[in-house]
């Protein structure tokens, strides 16, 4: 899948993108958005559960600016109508340019084209910027798991959001 938004191109990830995507994971890491310790700059990103085809990358002038990962929330056949955003990063130096919204909308469009009925995601309650982005993209809060995580010395709620496609 490729979509154009001015100079921004969104495409499916390729195996050779892994080092740059891992680097972006490393430089974008924050307790504001992550529930695991900071990954190494060369951490493996792709594996059997997370193949490159599950990732869309945003690039401009040959430079990867971000990615969004989506997949099935469970392996159950009765749950195949749902797709979940399971990873999402925009290069800190490229934020504020609409790249995040373009990635979310591209992921939803791809899921819709695949016959998926609903897109879901989880976001930390204190990540107000991400929550606003998801709301602008049509996601609504489906539920909250209070104090689900202990991060950087505070309890943080886990917010479940969803959008019908």
Helices and strands as residue ranges (DSSP letters): E 2-5, E 8-12, G 15-17, H 18-28, G 52-54, E 55-60, E 63-71, G 77-79, E 82-90, G 92-94, H 99-113, E 118-124, H 128-136, E 140-151, E 154-164
